[in-house]
Amino acid sequence: MPEPEGKPPGLLDIESLDRSDIETILDRALFFQPPPNESYRRLDALSSSPERNARHVLKVLLKFWLLQVGQAPMRRLIKHFERARYARIVHQRYFAHLSFDQVIERAVQELCAVGAAALDASSVRSL
């Protein structure tokens, strides 16, 4: 396969830079401190609180299930997750002071609050 002619778009043409441009680029590259990364901030928050992490994972499981089924009555959703081992572990380990239904309903409400799901009279649907 022949080599493409010219330089690929977006690559810096070093030959066209003068010495002061190169020094500026190197100076900024060596001393630039990027702002705190949002992903790392969230990771730190999740790892600092096992309860928060467990609740987040439960919401992820709920969301993926809702993506599969589209929508379901709240009772069906609760029954489905009663059979889900991880949901039972989260309930027993972190939220035993609440009923299982309350844990699932709270997770659904949190999904609704961020626009990931919608709740009407008796059904939950994925958004």
C-alpha positions as protocol buffer text, in pm:
chain_id: "A"
residue {
  index: 1
  type: MET
  ca { x: 0 y: 0 z: 0 }
}
residue {
  index: 2
  type: PRO
  ca { x: 151 y: 335 z: -97 }
}
residue {
  index: 3
  type: GLU
  ca { x: 223 y: 603 z: 163 }
}
residue {
  index: 4
  type: PRO
  ca { x: -22 y: 895 z: 158 }
}
residue {
  index: 5
  type: GLU
  ca { x: 117 y: 1218 z: 17 }
}
residue {
  index: 6
  type: GLY
  ca { x: 153 y: 1517 z: 245 }
}
residue {
  index: 7
  type: LYS
  ca { x: 90 y: 1529 z: 618 }
}
residue {
  index: 8
  type: PRO
  ca { x: -221 y: 1393 z: 780 }
}
residue {
  index: 9
  type: PRO
  ca { x: -460 y: 1673 z: 883 }
}
residue {
  index: 10
  type: GLY
  ca { x: -421 y: 1800 z: 1236 }
}
residue {
  index: 11
  type: LEU
  ca { x: -49 y: 1728 z: 1274 }
}
residue {
  index: 12
  type: LEU
  ca { x: 176 y: 2016 z: 1374 }
}
residue {
  index: 13
  type: ASP
  ca { x: 429 y: 2116 z: 1110 }
}
residue {
  index: 14
  type: ILE
  ca { x: 744 y: 2156 z: 1323 }
}
residue {
  index: 15
  type: GLU
  ca { x: 943 y: 2304 z: 1035 }
}
residue {
  index: 16
  type: SER
  ca { x: 704 y: 2601 z: 1011 }
}
residue {
  index: 17
  type: LEU
  ca { x: 756 y: 2702 z: 1376 }
}
residue {
  index: 18
  type: ASP
  ca { x: 1025 y: 2945 z: 1483 }
}
residue {
  index: 19
  type: ARG
  ca { x: 1231 y: 2894 z: 1797 }
}
residue {
  index: 20
  type: SER
  ca { x: 1012 y: 3115 z: 2020 }
}
residue {
  index: 21
  type: ASP
  ca { x: 701 y: 2911 z: 1924 }
}
residue {
  index: 22
  type: ILE
  ca { x: 876 y: 2588 z: 2018 }
}
residue {
  index: 23
  type: GLU
  ca { x: 996 y: 2732 z: 2351 }
}
residue {
  index: 24
  type: THR
  ca { x: 643 y: 2851 z: 2433 }
}
residue {
  index: 25
  type: ILE
  ca { x: 496 y: 2509 z: 2351 }
}
residue {
  index: 26
  type: LEU
  ca { x: 755 y: 2328 z: 2562 }
}
residue {
  index: 27
  type: ASP
  ca { x: 716 y: 2574 z: 2850 }
}
residue {
  index: 28
  type: ARG
  ca { x: 339 y: 2528 z: 2857 }
}
residue {
  index: 29
  type: ALA
  ca { x: 364 y: 2151 z: 2824 }
}
residue {
  index: 30
  type: LEU
  ca { x: 604 y: 2125 z: 3118 }
}
residue {
  index: 31
  type: PHE
  ca { x: 418 y: 2352 z: 3357 }
}
residue {
  index: 32
  type: PHE
  ca { x: 55 y: 2315 z: 3258 }
}
residue {
  index: 33
  type: GLN
  ca { x: -160 y: 2173 z: 3538 }
}
residue {
  index: 34
  type: PRO
  ca { x: -494 y: 2059 z: 3403 }
}
residue {
  index: 35
  type: PRO
  ca { x: -804 y: 2132 z: 3612 }
}
residue {
  index: 36
  type: PRO
  ca { x: -926 y: 1849 z: 3834 }
}
residue {
  index: 37
  type: ASN
  ca { x: -1087 y: 1579 z: 3627 }
}
residue {
  index: 38
  type: GLU
  ca { x: -1457 y: 1531 z: 3694 }
}
residue {
  index: 39
  type: SER
  ca { x: -1421 y: 1155 z: 3651 }
}
residue {
  index: 40
  type: TYR
  ca { x: -1160 y: 1133 z: 3924 }
}
residue {
  index: 41
  type: ARG
  ca { x: -1371 y: 1349 z: 4154 }
}
residue {
  index: 42
  type: ARG
  ca { x: -1665 y: 1114 z: 4110 }
}
residue {
  index: 43
  type: LEU
  ca { x: -1445 y: 808 z: 4154 }
}
residue {
  index: 44
  type: ASP
  ca { x: -1309 y: 952 z: 4479 }
}
residue {
  index: 45
  type: ALA
  ca { x: -1663 y: 1020 z: 4601 }
}
residue {
  index: 46
  type: LEU
  ca { x: -1777 y: 667 z: 4519 }
}
residue {
  index: 47
  type: SER
  ca { x: -1475 y: 500 z: 4675 }
}
residue {
  index: 48
  type: SER
  ca { x: -1504 y: 709 z: 4992 }
}
residue {
  index: 49
  type: SER
  ca { x: -1855 y: 579 z: 5059 }
}
residue {
  index: 50
  type: PRO
  ca { x: -1933 y: 211 z: 5004 }
}
residue {
  index: 51
  type: GLU
  ca { x: -2304 y: 285 z: 5053 }
}
residue {
  index: 52
  type: ARG
  ca { x: -2298 y: 548 z: 4780 }
}
residue {
  index: 53
  type: ASN
  ca { x: -2110 y: 313 z: 4549 }
}
residue {
  index: 54
  type: ALA
  ca { x: -2358 y: 30 z: 4615 }
}
residue {
  index: 55
  type: ARG
  ca { x: -2653 y: 262 z: 4553 }
}
residue {
  index: 56
  type: HIS
  ca { x: -2493 y: 382 z: 4228 }
}
residue {
  index: 57
  type: VAL
  ca { x: -2435 y: 27 z: 4103 }
}
residue {
  index: 58
  type: LEU
  ca { x: -2794 y: -60 z: 4188 }
}
residue {
  index: 59
  type: LYS
  ca { x: -2915 y: 238 z: 3983 }
}
residue {
  index: 60
  type: VAL
  ca { x: -2698 y: 126 z: 3692 }
}
residue {
  index: 61
  type: LEU
  ca { x: -2852 y: -222 z: 3707 }
}
residue {
  index: 62
  type: LEU
  ca { x: -3202 y: -72 z: 3719 }
}
residue {
  index: 63
  type: LYS
  ca { x: -3128 y: 154 z: 3423 }
}
residue {
  index: 64
  type: PHE
  ca { x: -2989 y: -129 z: 3209 }
}
residue {
  index: 65
  type: TRP
  ca { x: -3290 y: -345 z: 3289 }
}
residue {
  index: 66
  type: LEU
  ca { x: -3522 y: -58 z: 3199 }
}
residue {
  index: 67
  type: LEU
  ca { x: -3335 y: -13 z: 2872 }
}
residue {
  index: 68
  type: GLN
  ca { x: -3407 y: -379 z: 2794 }
}
residue {
  index: 69
  type: VAL
  ca { x: -3776 y: -379 z: 2885 }
}
residue {
  index: 70
  type: GLY
  ca { x: -3859 y: -17 z: 2802 }
}
residue {
  index: 71
  type: GLN
  ca { x: -4110 y: 20 z: 3082 }
}
residue {
  index: 72
  type: ALA
  ca { x: -4258 y: -193 z: 3356 }
}
residue {
  index: 73
  type: PRO
  ca { x: -4497 y: -164 z: 3648 }
}
residue {
  index: 74
  type: MET
  ca { x: -4311 y: -80 z: 3969 }
}
residue {
  index: 75
  type: ARG
  ca { x: -4428 y: -410 z: 4120 }
}
residue {
  index: 76
  type: ARG
  ca { x: -4271 y: -607 z: 3831 }
}
residue {
  index: 77
  type: LEU
  ca { x: -3946 y: -414 z: 3866 }
}
residue {
  index: 78
  type: ILE
  ca { x: -3932 y: -486 z: 4239 }
}
residue {
  index: 79
  type: LYS
  ca { x: -4013 y: -855 z: 4185 }
}
residue {
  index: 80
  type: HIS
  ca { x: -3742 y: -882 z: 3921 }
}
residue {
  index: 81
  type: PHE
  ca { x: -3478 y: -731 z: 4149 }
}
residue {
  index: 82
  type: GLU
  ca { x: -3584 y: -944 z: 4445 }
}
residue {
  index: 83
  type: ARG
  ca { x: -3441 y: -1232 z: 4241 }
}
residue {
  index: 84
  type: ALA
  ca { x: -3123 y: -1038 z: 4161 }
}
residue {
  index: 85
  type: ARG
  ca { x: -2846 y: -1150 z: 4397 }
}
residue {
  index: 86
  type: TYR
  ca { x: -2656 y: -821 z: 4392 }
}
residue {
  index: 87
  type: ALA
  ca { x: -2968 y: -618 z: 4475 }
}
residue {
  index: 88
  type: ARG
  ca { x: -3035 y: -842 z: 4774 }
}
residue {
  index: 89
  type: ILE
  ca { x: -2674 y: -810 z: 4892 }
}
residue {
  index: 90
  type: VAL
  ca { x: -2686 y: -429 z: 4863 }
}
residue {
  index: 91
  type: HIS
  ca { x: -3008 y: -423 z: 5061 }
}
residue {
  index: 92
  type: GLN
  ca { x: -2882 y: -654 z: 5336 }
}
residue {
  index: 93
  type: ARG
  ca { x: -2538 y: -500 z: 5368 }
}
residue {
  index: 94
  type: TYR
  ca { x: -2610 y: -128 z: 5341 }
}
residue {
  index: 95
  type: PHE
  ca { x: -2983 y: -62 z: 5369 }
}
residue {
  index: 96
  type: ALA
  ca { x: -3126 y: -329 z: 5599 }
}
residue {
  index: 97
  type: HIS
  ca { x: -3299 y: -55 z: 5798 }
}
residue {
  index: 98
  type: LEU
  ca { x: -3526 y: -4 z: 5493 }
}
residue {
  index: 99
  type: SER
  ca { x: -3755 y: -254 z: 5325 }
}
residue {
  index: 100
  type: PHE
  ca { x: -3635 y: -396 z: 4993 }
}
residue {
  index: 101
  type: ASP
  ca { x: -3921 y: -215 z: 4819 }
}
residue {
  index: 102
  type: GLN
  ca { x: -3807 y: 116 z: 4968 }
}
residue {
  index: 103
  type: VAL
  ca { x: -3450 y: 65 z: 4845 }
}
residue {
  index: 104
  type: ILE
  ca { x: -3568 y: -4 z: 4490 }
}
residue {
  index: 105
  type: GLU
  ca { x: -3823 y: 279 z: 4496 }
}
residue {
  index: 106
  type: ARG
  ca { x: -3557 y: 522 z: 4619 }
}
residue {
  index: 107
  type: ALA
  ca { x: -3320 y: 414 z: 4341 }
}
residue {
  index: 108
  type: VAL
  ca { x: -3598 y: 465 z: 4084 }
}
residue {
  index: 109
  type: GLN
  ca { x: -3671 y: 812 z: 4227 }
}
residue {
  index: 110
  type: GLU
  ca { x: -3302 y: 900 z: 4196 }
}
residue {
  index: 111
  type: LEU
  ca { x: -3301 y: 784 z: 3832 }
}
residue {
  index: 112
  type: CYS
  ca { x: -3607 y: 1000 z: 3770 }
}
residue {
  index: 113
  type: ALA
  ca { x: -3442 y: 1300 z: 3939 }
}
residue {
  index: 114
  type: VAL
  ca { x: -3153 y: 1292 z: 3689 }
}
residue {
  index: 115
  type: GLY
  ca { x: -3375 y: 1230 z: 3387 }
}
residue {
  index: 116
  type: ALA
  ca { x: -3276 y: 866 z: 3331 }
}
residue {
  index: 117
  type: ALA
  ca { x: -3627 y: 733 z: 3398 }
}
residue {
  index: 118
  type: ALA
  ca { x: -3984 y: 850 z: 3438 }
}
residue {
  index: 119
  type: LEU
  ca { x: -4243 y: 733 z: 3686 }
}
residue {
  index: 120
  type: ASP
  ca { x: -4616 y: 763 z: 3632 }
}
residue {
  index: 121
  type: ALA
  ca { x: -4897 y: 627 z: 3850 }
}
residue {
  index: 122
  type: SER
  ca { x: -4765 y: 271 z: 3858 }
}
residue {
  index: 123
  type: SER
  ca { x: -4503 y: 224 z: 3584 }
}
residue {
  index: 124
  type: VAL
  ca { x: -4141 y: 314 z: 3537 }
}
residue {
  index: 125
  type: ARG
  ca { x: -4000 y: 379 z: 3193 }
}
residue {
  index: 126
  type: SER
  ca { x: -3653 y: 440 z: 3062 }
}
residue {
  index: 127
  type: LEU
  ca { x: -3574 y: 781 z: 2913 }
}
